[in-house]
Amino acid sequence: MMLDVNHVYKTFHPGTINERRALAGVDLHLEEGDFVTVIGGNGAGKSTLLNAVAGVWPVDGGSIVIDGNDITGLPDYKRAPFIGRVFQDPMMGTAPDMQLEENLALAYRRGKKLGLRWHINREERDMYRERLRELNLGLEDRLTTKVGLLSGGQRQAVTLLIDEHTAALDPATAAKVLELSDCIVQENGLTTMMITHNMKDAIRHGNRLIMMNKGEIIFDCRGEEKAKLTVEDLLEKFAQISGSTLDNDR
């Protein structure tokens, strides 16, 4: 999947005292299989960019194109065949009153034509059990448990745009979720954007890193250049380009 964000603008509360320009003509091209980490200070436009691609709200100008399909005017539910998302809040992105296997079936059948019958066959159930076993969280034996009864870490592990998806988790669970994210992205060749406040995570994961400030992309690196980056490098680059300082992780 290739993603093109073409000169996209977004302003909240226009014409009021609370007017805030969140995206200022952002241009971004993701090749198929790119795994891009996105960093920047609070209000830099990271989540706004992610939400614009996901269709949470309409943009004021510009276009968003996936594999040649202009999805700019499509609502979020019509983008389901193209886009998956993992949220900051582990309580979002799952249906708490449905069983674990039912949530997995919803995700597995995403973008497919659905009928009125709800049936999970043995082959499908065995697949869910095998994938859950890889998490080492004991979830493979809890397929009929309602997701609302699972811990936040367990829910997050079963939920790709990725919006600070480890923000609410303890360090050990966060590391596990990031490891799982890497595996899923690599195994499926997914084109991925991951927002994070943690610079070490931004450097460690993905093949490309972009830095945002005041609704613009101010730094973009990949490959060997990214592999050689340090937290100190990022702090220095942000200070040089923006004229201010950037905190590492909230």
C-alpha positions as CSV (number, residue, x, y, z in Angstrom):
1,M,0.0,0.0,0.0
2,M,1.4,3.4,-1.0
3,L,0.2,6.5,0.8
4,D,0.3,10.1,-0.5
5,V,-0.6,13.0,1.6
6,N,-0.6,16.0,-0.7
7,H,-0.4,19.5,0.6
8,V,-2.9,18.9,3.4
9,Y,-4.2,21.6,5.7
10,K,-6.3,21.4,8.9
11,T,-7.4,24.3,11.1
12,F,-9.5,23.8,14.2
13,H,-12.0,26.4,15.4
14,P,-11.4,28.7,12.5
15,G,-12.4,32.3,12.9
16,T,-12.6,32.1,16.7
17,I,-10.2,33.0,19.5
18,N,-9.3,29.3,19.8
19,E,-8.3,29.0,16.1
20,R,-5.3,26.6,15.7
21,R,-3.6,25.5,12.5
22,A,-2.8,21.9,13.1
23,L,-1.5,21.0,9.6
24,A,0.1,23.5,7.4
25,G,0.4,22.0,3.9
26,V,1.8,18.6,4.8
27,D,3.3,16.6,2.0
28,L,4.2,13.0,2.7
29,H,4.8,9.9,0.5
30,L,5.0,6.4,2.0
31,E,6.2,3.6,-0.2
32,E,4.7,0.1,0.1
33,G,6.1,-1.5,3.3
34,D,7.5,1.7,4.8
35,F,7.4,1.7,8.6
36,V,7.6,5.4,9.6
37,T,7.9,6.6,13.2
38,V,6.6,10.1,13.8
39,I,7.9,12.4,16.6
40,G,7.4,16.0,17.7
41,G,6.3,18.1,20.7
42,N,2.8,18.5,21.9
43,G,0.7,20.2,19.3
44,A,3.1,19.4,16.5
45,G,0.4,17.9,14.4
46,K,1.3,14.2,14.8
47,S,-2.1,12.9,15.8
48,T,-3.9,15.3,13.5
49,L,-2.0,13.9,10.5
50,L,-2.9,10.4,11.6
51,N,-6.5,11.3,12.1
52,A,-6.6,13.0,8.7
53,V,-5.4,9.8,7.0
54,A,-7.8,7.7,9.1
55,G,-10.8,10.0,8.2
56,V,-11.7,11.0,11.7
57,W,-12.4,14.5,10.3
58,P,-12.3,16.2,6.9
59,V,-9.3,18.2,5.9
60,D,-9.5,21.8,4.8
61,G,-7.4,21.4,1.7
62,G,-5.2,18.9,-0.1
63,S,-5.7,15.2,-0.8
64,I,-5.0,11.8,0.7
65,V,-4.4,9.0,-1.8
66,I,-3.9,5.3,-1.1
67,D,-2.7,3.1,-4.0
68,G,-4.1,5.6,-6.5
69,N,-7.5,5.8,-4.7
70,D,-8.4,9.3,-3.6
71,I,-9.9,8.7,-0.2
72,T,-10.0,12.4,0.9
73,G,-13.8,12.6,1.0
74,L,-14.5,9.2,2.4
75,P,-15.7,8.8,6.0
76,D,-13.6,6.6,8.3
77,Y,-15.8,3.5,8.0
78,K,-15.4,3.5,4.2
79,R,-11.6,3.5,4.6
80,A,-11.8,0.2,6.5
81,P,-10.6,-1.8,3.4
82,F,-7.4,0.3,3.3
83,I,-6.6,1.3,6.9
84,G,-6.3,-0.3,10.4
85,R,-5.5,1.6,13.5
86,V,-4.3,1.0,17.1
87,F,-5.2,3.7,19.6
88,Q,-3.5,5.1,22.7
89,D,-6.3,4.0,24.9
90,P,-6.4,0.2,25.2
91,M,-10.2,0.5,25.9
92,M,-10.7,1.7,22.4
93,G,-10.5,-0.3,19.2
94,T,-12.3,-3.4,20.7
95,A,-15.8,-4.3,21.7
96,P,-15.8,-4.9,25.4
97,D,-19.1,-6.9,25.5
98,M,-18.1,-9.3,22.8
99,Q,-15.9,-12.3,23.3
100,L,-12.3,-12.3,22.4
101,E,-12.8,-14.6,19.4
102,E,-15.6,-12.4,18.2
103,N,-13.4,-9.3,18.3
104,L,-10.7,-11.2,16.4
105,A,-13.3,-12.3,13.8
106,L,-14.3,-8.7,13.3
107,A,-10.7,-7.7,12.7
108,Y,-10.0,-10.8,10.5
109,R,-13.0,-10.1,8.3
110,R,-12.4,-6.4,8.1
111,G,-13.1,-5.1,4.6
112,K,-14.8,-8.3,3.6
113,K,-18.5,-8.7,2.7
114,L,-20.4,-9.7,5.8
115,G,-23.7,-11.5,6.1
116,L,-26.3,-11.7,8.9
117,R,-25.0,-15.0,10.2
118,W,-22.3,-15.0,12.9
119,H,-20.3,-18.2,12.8
120,I,-16.6,-18.9,13.7
121,N,-15.6,-22.3,12.3
122,R,-13.0,-24.6,13.8
123,E,-10.3,-23.7,11.4
124,E,-10.7,-20.0,12.1
125,R,-10.8,-20.6,15.9
126,D,-7.6,-22.7,15.7
127,M,-5.9,-19.8,13.8
128,Y,-6.9,-17.3,16.5
129,R,-5.7,-19.6,19.2
130,E,-2.3,-20.1,17.5
131,R,-1.8,-16.3,17.0
132,L,-2.7,-15.6,20.6
133,R,-0.3,-18.2,21.8
134,E,2.5,-16.1,20.3
135,L,1.8,-13.3,22.7
136,N,2.7,-15.4,25.8
137,L,-0.2,-13.8,27.7
138,G,-2.3,-16.9,28.2
139,L,-5.0,-15.6,25.9
140,E,-5.2,-18.7,23.7
141,D,-7.3,-20.3,26.5
142,R,-9.7,-17.3,26.9
143,L,-11.3,-17.1,23.5
144,T,-14.8,-17.0,25.0
145,T,-13.9,-14.4,27.6
146,K,-15.5,-10.9,27.1
147,V,-12.8,-8.5,26.1
148,G,-13.9,-6.0,28.7
149,L,-12.7,-8.4,31.4
150,L,-9.1,-8.5,30.0
151,S,-6.4,-6.2,31.3
152,G,-5.4,-3.0,29.4
153,G,-2.2,-4.7,28.2
154,Q,-4.0,-7.8,27.0
155,R,-6.6,-5.7,25.1
156,Q,-3.9,-3.6,23.5
157,A,-2.1,-6.8,22.4
158,V,-5.1,-8.0,20.5
159,T,-6.0,-4.7,18.7
160,L,-2.0,0.0,10.8
161,L,-2.0,3.5,11.9
162,I,-0.5,3.4,15.4
163,D,-1.3,6.4,17.7
164,E,1.0,6.1,20.7
165,H,-0.4,2.6,21.3
166,T,1.9,2.0,24.3
167,A,1.2,5.2,26.1
168,A,-1.1,3.7,28.7
169,L,1.0,0.5,29.3
170,D,3.7,-0.5,31.8
171,P,7.2,-0.7,30.4
172,A,7.3,-4.5,30.1
173,T,3.9,-4.7,28.4
174,A,4.8,-1.8,26.1
175,A,8.0,-3.5,25.0
176,K,5.9,-6.7,24.2
177,V,3.4,-4.7,22.2
178,L,6.1,-3.0,20.2
179,E,7.8,-6.3,19.5
180,L,4.5,-7.7,18.4
181,S,3.9,-4.6,16.2
182,D,7.3,-5.1,14.5
183,C,6.4,-8.8,13.8
184,I,3.0,-8.0,12.4
185,V,4.3,-5.2,10.2
186,Q,7.2,-7.4,8.8
187,E,5.2,-10.6,8.3
188,N,2.5,-8.8,6.4
189,G,4.5,-6.1,4.6
190,L,2.3,-3.4,6.1
191,T,2.7,0.3,5.4
192,T,2.8,1.8,8.8
193,M,2.9,5.1,10.7
194,M,3.7,5.0,14.4
195,I,3.4,8.1,16.6
196,T,5.5,8.2,19.7
197,H,6.9,10.6,22.3
198,N,9.8,8.2,23.0
199,M,12.8,9.0,20.9
200,K,14.5,5.7,21.6
201,D,11.5,3.9,20.3
202,A,11.3,6.2,17.3
203,I,14.9,5.4,16.4
204,R,14.7,1.6,17.2
205,H,11.6,0.8,15.2
206,G,10.8,1.2,11.5
207,N,12.9,2.1,8.5
208,R,12.1,5.8,8.4
209,L,11.6,8.7,10.9
210,I,9.9,12.0,10.5
211,M,9.8,14.9,12.9
212,M,6.9,17.4,13.0
213,N,6.6,20.9,14.4
214,K,3.8,23.5,14.1
215,G,1.9,21.3,11.6
216,E,4.9,20.8,9.3
217,I,7.4,18.0,8.7
218,I,10.7,19.5,9.5
219,F,13.0,16.4,9.4
220,D,12.8,13.2,7.4
221,C,15.4,10.4,7.4
222,R,15.6,6.7,6.6
223,G,17.9,3.7,6.2
224,E,21.5,4.1,7.3
225,E,21.0,7.7,8.3
226,K,18.2,6.7,10.7
227,A,20.2,3.7,12.0
228,K,23.0,6.0,13.1
229,L,20.7,8.5,14.9
230,T,20.9,9.0,18.6
231,V,18.5,10.8,21.0
232,E,21.1,13.6,21.3
233,D,21.1,14.0,17.5
234,L,17.3,14.4,17.4
235,L,17.3,16.9,20.2
236,E,20.0,18.9,18.4
237,K,18.3,18.8,15.0
238,F,14.9,19.8,16.5
239,A,16.6,22.8,18.3
240,Q,18.4,23.8,15.1
241,I,15.4,23.6,12.8
242,S,12.6,24.9,15.1
243,G,14.6,27.2,17.4
244,S,13.1,25.5,20.5
245,T,13.6,22.4,22.6
246,L,12.0,19.0,22.5
247,D,11.3,16.7,25.5
248,N,12.0,13.0,25.2
249,D,8.9,11.2,26.3
250,R,6.2,12.7,28.4
